[in-house]
């Protein structure tokens, strides 16, 4: 799971929910009148701040993205949504609603009722889970994406859909991986992301849709790991600080591109607010650093001198071996000024501090 925190459809109980739900059914389904549609379209240009809907919002990126956008545009301007019951902390932090990405009419009602201007579409079944349930991944990752894309076209919204280094495959150049090259991934997650990139570009050229997409590398934060391919770079902090030991499921020399979550979210905000005339593409690579497990261990050992790491590669090694080693994001830097703030040294320092304070000292 490259973007483990992006998924709004994770876990067995959630898969059961999705399996029970029809693609265009739901309690909030409605038929929009012509007058409602016209009123909504005419309202957007008069608004000083965008009204933003985040789908799949209860993953790591969704919650943190909402915090950032609310700091920019106000608490009421950003609506977090998911099909999972939120915690009290989430409800206290700002607007939250139920939104099923497989229910097109329900999504229409949300957009009209809340006068939404931007959609940030995080809902996805990620790589490891997607391989276990391909039909569900097709529904969520492809049909769900079709729904929000068509919705954005219909209501003239700006839409952001994240992509991933998983959108590349073993035939892609790996060091560096340029913005435009052969992709051909071998996971349903990667295939669905290539599909999203191409559909978004098509809708932009065909209908003028303001579609924007960033290919993220492994995104690292102090949230607990979820077991994905790049999640060793999170798990090693939790296990290392807690026990002084860690068994890595990748080979020590496996190089992958990474970025700290604050850089990730800042890149999203800067990209979403970049003037259209600066965007020569609708899909860009972004990254901050590339490192191997053994390079990370060397840095972490300065904080945990007794750290012992062993290596036992599993099936995720095959996935990592097909992904980019170094991401070329020179076009993002040139076109709209992307620059990361965090390198490996800063990343390790922050992760040690955050995991220690928020988890280890609290006995989690």
GUGUZA-64915 format. One line per field, with one value per residue (C-alpha): residue number from 1; residue in one letter; chain; z, y, x. Coordinates in pm, 1 decimal, padded with zeros to 6 digits. Each point is the difference from the previous one (the first is absolute). Example, Ala and Ser with C-alpha at 12.3 -4.5 7.8 and 13.67 -1.06 7.14 Angstrom:
n = 1  2
res = A  S
chain = A  A
c3 = 00780.0  -00066.0
c2 = -00450.0  00344.0
c1 = 01230.0  00137.0
This chain:
n = 1  2  3  4  5  6  7  8  9  10  11  12  13  14  15  16  17  18  19  20  21  22  23  24  25  26  27  28  29  30  31  32  33  34  35  36  37  38  39  40  41  42  43  44  45  46  47  48  49  50  51  52  53  54  55  56  57  58  59  60  61  62  63  64  65  66  67  68  69  70  71  72  73  74  75  76  77  78  79  80  81  82  83  84  85  86  87  88  89  90  91  92  93  94  95  96  97  98  99  100  101  102  103  104  105  106  107  108  109  110  111  112  113  114  115  116  117  118  119  120  121  122  123  124  125  126  127  128  129  130  131  132  133  134  135  136  137  138  139  140  141  142  143  144  145  146  147  148  149  150  151  152  153  154  155  156  157  158  159  160  161  162  163  164  165  166  167  168  169  170  171  172  173  174  175  176  177  178  179  180  181  182  183  184  185  186  187  188  189  190  191  192  193  194  195  196  197  198  199  200  201  202  203  204  205  206  207  208  209  210  211  212  213  214  215  216  217  218  219  220  221  222  223  224  225  226  227  228  229  230  231  232  233  234  235  236  237  238  239  240  241  242  243  244  245  246  247  248  249  250  251  252  253  254  255  256  257  258  259  260  261  262  263  264  265  266  267  268  269  270  271  272  273  274  275  276  277  278  279  280  281  282  283  284  285  286  287  288  289  290  291  292  293  294  295  296  297  298  299  300  301  302  303  304  305  306  307  308  309  310  311  312  313  314  315  316  317  318  319  320  321  322  323  324  325  326  327  328  329  330  331  332  333  334  335  336  337  338  339  340  341  342  343  344  345  346  347  348  349  350  351  352  353  354  355  356  357  358  359  360  361  362  363  364
res = X  X  X  X  X  X  X  X  X  X  X  X  X  X  X  X  X  X  X  X  X  X  X  X  X  X  X  X  X  X  X  X  X  X  X  X  X  X  X  X  X  X  X  X  X  X  X  X  X  X  X  X  X  X  X  X  X  X  X  X  X  X  X  X  X  X  X  X  X  X  X  X  X  X  X  X  X  X  X  X  X  X  X  X  X  X  X  X  X  X  X  X  X  X  X  X  X  X  X  X  X  X  X  X  X  X  X  X  X  X  X  X  X  X  X  X  X  X  X  X  X  X  X  X  X  X  X  X  X  X  X  X  X  X  X  X  X  X  X  X  X  X  X  X  X  X  X  X  X  X  X  X  X  X  X  X  X  X  X  X  X  X  X  X  X  X  X  X  X  X  X  X  X  X  X  X  X  X  X  X  X  X  X  X  X  X  X  X  X  X  X  X  X  X  X  X  X  X  X  X  X  X  X  X  X  X  X  X  X  X  X  X  X  X  X  X  X  X  X  X  X  X  X  X  X  X  X  X  X  X  X  X  X  X  X  X  X  X  X  X  X  X  X  X  X  X  X  X  X  X  X  X  X  X  X  X  X  X  X  X  X  X  X  X  X  X  X  X  X  X  X  X  X  X  X  X  X  X  X  X  X  X  X  X  X  X  X  X  X  X  X  X  X  X  X  X  X  X  X  X  X  X  X  X  X  X  X  X  X  X  X  X  X  X  X  X  X  X  X  X  X  X  X  X  X  X  X  X  X  X  X  X  X  X  X  X  X  X  X  X  X  X  X  X  X  X  X  X  X  X  X  X  X  X  X  X  X  X  X  X  X  X  X  X
chain = A  A  A  A  A  A  A  A  A  A  A  A  A  A  A  A  A  A  A  A  A  A  A  A  A  A  A  A  A  A  A  A  A  A  A  A  A  A  A  A  A  A  A  A  A  A  A  A  A  A  A  A  A  A  A  A  A  A  A  A  A  A  A  A  A  A  A  A  A  A  A  A  A  A  A  A  A  A  A  A  A  A  A  A  A  A  A  A  A  A  A  A  A  A  A  A  A  A  A  A  A  A  A  A  A  A  A  A  A  A  A  A  A  A  A  A  A  A  A  A  A  A  A  A  A  A  A  A  A  A  A  A  A  A  A  A  A  A  A  A  A  A  A  A  A  A  A  A  A  A  A  A  A  A  A  A  A  A  A  A  A  A  A  A  A  A  A  A  A  A  A  A  A  A  A  A  A  A  A  A  A  A  A  A  A  A  A  A  A  A  A  A  A  A  A  A  A  A  A  A  A  A  A  A  A  A  A  A  A  A  A  A  A  A  A  A  A  A  A  A  A  A  A  A  A  A  A  A  A  A  A  A  A  A  A  A  A  A  A  A  A  A  A  A  A  A  A  A  A  A  A  A  A  A  A  A  A  A  A  A  A  A  A  A  A  A  A  A  A  A  A  A  A  A  A  A  A  A  A  A  A  A  A  A  A  A  A  A  A  A  A  A  A  A  A  A  A  A  A  A  A  A  A  A  A  A  A  A  A  A  A  A  A  A  A  A  A  A  A  A  A  A  A  A  A  A  A  A  A  A  A  A  A  A  A  A  A  A  A  A  A  A  A  A  A  A  A  A  A  A  A  A  A  A  A  A  A  A  A  A  A  A  A  A
c3 = 00000.0  -00122.9  00127.5  00288.8  00157.3  -00310.8  00002.2  00111.3  -00067.0  00221.1  00207.8  -00015.3  00147.1  -00245.9  -00292.4  00112.0  00005.6  -00351.4  -00124.2  00131.8  -00152.7  -00350.6  -00235.8  -00022.4  00307.1  00348.7  00253.0  -00128.4  -00368.5  -00169.8  -00339.5  -00062.2  -00164.9  -00286.1  00225.8  00272.1  -00256.5  -00143.7  00344.2  00099.5  -00316.0  00032.8  00365.4  -00031.1  -00158.3  00282.0  00282.8  00149.5  00137.0  -00162.3  00167.6  00006.3  00030.6  00100.2  -00075.5  00186.6  00268.8  00299.6  -00121.2  00102.5  -00298.4  00015.8  00362.2  -00030.4  -00332.4  00158.4  00277.5  -00252.8  -00224.3  00295.8  00116.1  -00344.9  -00076.6  00331.4  00193.8  -00171.1  -00350.5  00012.3  00028.4  00101.0  -00120.0  00020.3  00062.9  00335.9  00336.4  00106.9  00341.7  00225.0  -00082.0  -00372.5  00059.5  00219.8  -00257.0  -00273.7  -00235.3  -00059.1  -00210.4  -00130.3  -00368.3  -00201.9  -00318.4  -00164.5  00046.3  -00279.0  00086.4  00364.6  -00105.3  -00215.6  00300.2  00209.3  -00269.4  -00048.7  00367.7  00102.2  -00319.8  -00044.4  -00218.4  00041.9  00044.8  00147.9  -00070.1  00241.3  -00002.1  -00124.1  00076.7  00027.3  -00147.8  00247.5  00073.1  -00366.8  -00098.1  00249.8  -00142.9  -00359.3  -00077.7  00296.8  -00098.1  -00348.8  00146.5  00248.3  -00193.4  -00349.3  00027.2  00297.0  -00187.0  -00302.7  00225.4  00140.9  -00340.7  -00159.6  00297.1  -00035.3  -00369.5  00058.7  00268.6  -00133.9  00306.8  00040.1  00081.4  00147.4  -00022.8  00147.3  -00191.9  00111.8  -00082.7  -00022.3  -00333.9  -00149.0  -00072.5  -00071.1  -00355.9  00124.7  00038.9  00373.9  00062.1  -00074.3  -00092.0  -00215.7  -00006.2  -00331.2  -00070.0  -00036.1  00307.2  -00022.4  00373.7  00122.9  00289.7  -00031.3  00212.0  -00247.7  -00298.7  00150.3  00056.1  -00360.0  -00103.6  00221.7  -00146.0  -00358.5  00064.3  00178.1  -00284.4  -00249.8  00188.7  00012.7  -00375.1  -00100.1  00246.0  00151.8  00343.7  00247.6  00088.5  00205.7  00106.8  00185.6  00005.8  00361.1  00117.5  00335.1  00245.7  00354.7  00313.1  00367.4  -00043.7  00065.6  -00304.7  -00202.7  -00144.2  -00350.2  -00219.1  00112.8  00355.7  00126.4  00015.0  00260.9  00180.9  00071.5  00219.1  00201.1  00046.1  00035.1  00264.9  00187.2  -00012.3  -00156.9  -00272.4  -00341.1  -00267.9  -00343.0  -00280.4  -00269.5  -00089.6  00159.8  -00334.2  -00125.5  -00102.0  -00014.8  -00022.7  00311.4  00147.5  00339.8  00037.5  00046.4  -00336.4  -00155.0  00115.1  -00080.7  -00353.9  -00032.5  00117.5  -00218.3  -00301.0  00056.3  00025.8  -00288.5  -00289.2  -00292.2  -00239.9  00192.1  -00036.6  -00311.1  00113.7  00209.2  00163.7  00170.8  00193.9  00341.1  00249.7  00264.4  00045.3  -00080.5  00244.9  00079.5  00324.0  00088.6  -00052.7  00224.7  00263.6  -00003.0  00073.4  00261.6  00180.0  00110.4  00213.4  00086.9  00030.3  00095.2  -00302.1  -00162.5  -00341.2  -00181.0  -00354.1  -00116.6  -00341.1  -00075.8  -00289.1  00035.1  -00128.3  -00343.7  00004.9  00109.5  -00273.0  -00263.0  00137.8  -00059.8  00200.8  -00064.1  -00106.0  -00248.2  00106.3  -00193.3  -00197.6  00317.4  00125.9  -00327.1  -00079.0  00336.4  00232.0  00204.9  00260.2  00294.0  00347.9  00158.4  -00075.1  00166.2  00300.3  00077.3  -00060.4  00249.9  00262.8  -00026.1  -00006.5  00308.4  00190.1  -00112.6  00048.4  00340.1  00124.0  -00151.8  00031.4  00200.9  00304.9  -00003.6  -00000.1  -00339.5
c2 = 00000.0  00294.3  00265.2  -00203.1  00300.7  00104.4  -00296.0  00054.5  -00358.7  -00197.4  -00304.0  -00294.3  00170.2  00285.6  -00237.1  -00158.7  00340.0  00076.2  -00339.7  00065.8  00344.9  00050.4  00226.3  00259.2  -00068.6  00144.2  00188.1  00334.3  -00067.0  00284.3  00141.0  00352.4  00251.1  00218.2  00303.7  -00153.5  -00081.9  00351.6  00163.1  -00211.6  00076.8  00371.5  00013.6  -00116.0  00309.2  00224.5  -00189.8  00140.9  -00337.6  -00339.0  -00247.1  -00325.1  -00359.7  -00264.6  -00358.6  -00289.7  00252.3  -00223.1  -00121.8  00170.8  00232.0  00098.6  00110.7  00186.8  00152.5  00131.5  00164.9  00174.7  00116.8  00119.1  00208.0  00163.3  00035.0  -00030.8  -00291.0  00000.6  00008.2  -00354.9  -00300.9  -00328.8  -00306.1  -00376.7  -00303.3  -00070.4  00118.0  00294.3  00053.7  00284.1  00177.9  -00008.6  00133.1  00278.5  00104.2  00108.4  -00111.0  -00374.0  -00185.7  -00347.8  -00034.2  -00321.1  00044.1  -00279.5  00197.8  00258.9  00161.7  00024.7  00176.6  00237.5  00094.6  00070.2  00219.5  00198.8  00029.0  00111.6  00193.2  -00185.3  00153.5  -00248.6  -00375.8  -00165.6  -00367.4  -00220.0  -00299.9  -00309.6  -00361.9  -00014.3  -00238.3  -00288.8  -00005.9  00050.3  -00312.0  -00199.2  00122.4  00113.1  00033.1  00231.2  00200.2  00045.7  00130.5  00236.6  00116.1  00016.3  00032.5  00235.8  00211.1  00011.7  00134.1  00288.8  00080.5  00022.3  00199.6  00247.8  00039.4  00045.9  00265.9  00160.5  -00080.2  -00024.3  -00357.6  -00152.6  -00372.7  -00127.8  -00248.3  -00194.9  -00149.8  -00318.6  00128.4  -00111.6  -00353.7  -00216.3  00136.0  00359.0  00164.6  -00008.5  00239.4  00257.3  -00045.3  00296.0  00163.4  -00159.4  -00353.1  -00355.3  -00099.7  -00343.5  -00078.5  -00351.6  00069.1  00092.9  00305.8  00115.4  -00082.7  00199.0  00299.3  -00001.4  -00019.7  00300.4  00201.3  -00067.8  00057.4  00326.4  00121.5  -00102.9  00188.5  00304.0  00001.1  -00104.7  00198.7  00256.3  -00165.5  00146.0  -00337.3  -00009.8  -00302.1  -00052.9  -00327.2  -00037.1  -00217.4  -00180.8  00245.7  -00016.2  00122.3  -00090.4  -00180.3  -00375.2  -00204.4  -00200.8  -00267.6  00140.0  -00017.7  00330.4  -00027.2  -00154.0  00359.7  00068.8  -00336.4  00015.0  00307.5  -00160.7  -00334.7  00143.0  00254.2  -00251.7  -00315.7  00091.7  -00257.8  -00010.8  -00267.1  00162.4  -00163.9  00168.0  -00059.5  00247.5  00157.7  00055.3  00365.1  00174.7  00367.1  00148.8  00322.9  00126.4  00059.2  00375.0  00026.3  -00224.8  00213.0  00325.6  -00123.1  -00074.3  00347.8  00177.7  -00205.8  00060.0  00374.7  00029.6  00210.9  -00209.3  00176.7  -00141.0  -00359.4  -00155.7  -00338.0  -00129.1  -00274.8  00062.0  -00204.5  00145.8  -00127.0  00109.1  -00274.1  -00359.3  -00242.4  -00367.7  -00185.7  -00018.4  00375.6  00065.2  -00238.1  00187.9  00329.5  -00150.9  -00169.7  00341.6  00021.8  -00372.7  -00122.7  -00351.8  -00033.9  -00343.4  -00044.8  -00331.6  -00052.2  -00255.5  00104.1  -00105.5  00052.6  00377.4  -00024.1  -00092.8  00309.2  00224.6  -00141.7  00122.4  00353.0  00308.5  00032.8  00372.7  00222.6  00280.8  00291.0  00266.8  00098.6  00077.3  00207.1  00186.8  00053.8  00092.9  00034.5  -00318.3  -00029.2  -00246.9  00117.4  -00333.1  -00217.7  -00331.9  00158.0  00225.8  -00286.7  -00230.3  00273.1  00082.8  -00361.2  -00093.7  00294.3  -00046.7  -00377.8  00029.3  00273.9  -00122.5  -00376.5  -00134.7  00226.7  -00056.5  -00375.3  -00052.8
c1 = 00000.0  00196.5  -00236.9  -00136.7  -00163.9  -00186.1  -00233.5  -00358.1  -00095.7  00236.7  -00093.7  -00234.5  -00304.8  00036.4  00031.5  -00325.2  -00165.8  00115.0  -00111.9  -00349.7  -00030.8  -00134.8  00186.1  -00277.8  -00210.6  00000.1  -00207.3  00121.4  -00067.4  -00183.8  -00090.6  00124.3  -00224.9  00117.9  -00042.0  00221.1  00267.6  00000.4  00006.4  00298.7  00195.4  -00062.9  00106.3  00361.4  00151.8  -00126.4  00168.8  00320.7  00116.6  -00056.3  -00233.7  00194.3  -00122.1  00254.4  -00102.3  00157.5  00072.9  00065.6  00334.1  00321.2  00019.2  -00365.4  00001.8  00329.2  -00100.9  -00319.6  00203.3  00223.2  -00283.6  -00207.5  00294.8  00001.2  -00371.5  -00185.1  -00143.2  -00339.1  00149.2  00134.7  -00230.8  00154.2  -00192.6  00018.0  -00221.6  00164.9  -00132.7  00218.8  00153.7  -00107.6  00326.2  -00080.4  -00352.5  00136.1  00259.5  -00243.0  -00278.7  -00028.0  -00257.5  -00070.7  00090.0  00000.4  00201.8  -00201.7  -00323.5  00002.1  -00332.8  00098.8  00319.4  -00202.7  -00211.4  00309.1  00154.0  -00320.0  -00095.5  00349.5  00085.1  00326.7  00273.6  00286.4  00007.3  00307.2  -00053.5  00195.0  -00234.0  00183.2  00068.0  00377.3  00254.5  00019.1  -00374.1  -00085.5  00190.3  -00207.4  -00330.9  00037.1  -00374.7  -00047.2  00309.3  -00145.5  -00325.9  00158.2  00306.6  -00146.6  -00378.7  00032.9  00251.9  -00231.6  -00276.3  00203.6  00148.0  -00343.2  -00125.4  00286.8  -00077.5  -00371.4  00043.2  00318.6  00208.5  00374.9  00097.2  00313.1  00071.1  00328.2  00210.2  00304.0  00337.7  -00207.8  -00129.6  00331.4  00109.3  00305.0  00029.4  00030.6  00340.4  00067.3  00287.2  -00115.2  -00368.2  -00106.9  -00340.9  -00097.7  00116.8  -00128.8  -00202.6  -00172.8  -00039.1  -00073.7  -00236.3  -00367.6  00077.3  00262.6  -00220.9  -00287.1  00228.6  00123.9  -00364.7  -00080.6  00288.5  -00108.4  -00370.0  00072.7  00218.4  -00267.3  -00271.7  00226.8  00064.4  -00351.2  -00213.4  00236.7  -00011.7  00248.7  00152.4  00319.6  00202.7  00327.1  00190.2  00110.6  00289.2  -00009.1  -00152.1  00135.5  -00174.3  -00017.1  -00332.6  00035.1  00106.7  -00247.4  00228.7  00045.0  00305.6  00151.9  -00131.8  00322.3  00122.4  -00269.5  -00002.1  00372.1  -00052.3  -00279.8  00175.0  00348.7  -00094.4  -00214.4  00213.7  00333.7  -00065.3  -00165.0  -00036.8  -00021.1  -00197.7  00212.6  00363.1  00243.5  00092.1  -00357.9  -00012.1  -00338.6  -00106.3  -00159.4  -00131.1  -00111.7  -00373.7  00037.0  00177.1  -00263.1  -00291.7  00175.4  00064.0  -00371.4  -00100.5  00256.5  -00103.6  -00372.1  00052.9  00247.8  -00133.7  -00117.9  00234.9  00298.3  -00112.4  00146.4  -00131.2  -00287.9  00210.4  00335.8  00254.3  00089.1  00255.0  00248.1  00261.5  00093.8  00158.7  00047.1  -00081.5  00369.2  00041.7  -00299.4  00140.6  00330.3  -00176.9  -00229.5  00288.8  00121.3  -00315.5  -00021.9  00363.3  -00111.5  -00231.7  00013.4  -00163.0  -00033.4  -00125.2  -00255.4  -00141.1  -00357.7  -00242.7  00028.3  00356.1  -00137.3  -00219.4  00287.1  00223.2  -00246.7  -00028.5  00217.4  00319.9  00038.8  -00289.9  00070.5  -00221.2  00190.0  -00311.0  -00195.1  00292.2  00026.2  -00369.4  -00153.6  00297.7  -00010.6  00277.9  00005.8  00096.0  00094.0  00301.1  00086.9  00173.0  -00296.1  -00241.8  00172.6  00026.8  -00371.1  -00114.8  00203.7  -00142.5  -00361.5  -00017.5  00167.0  -00230.7  -00328.2  00031.2  00293.6  -00040.2  -00377.3  00045.1  -00164.7
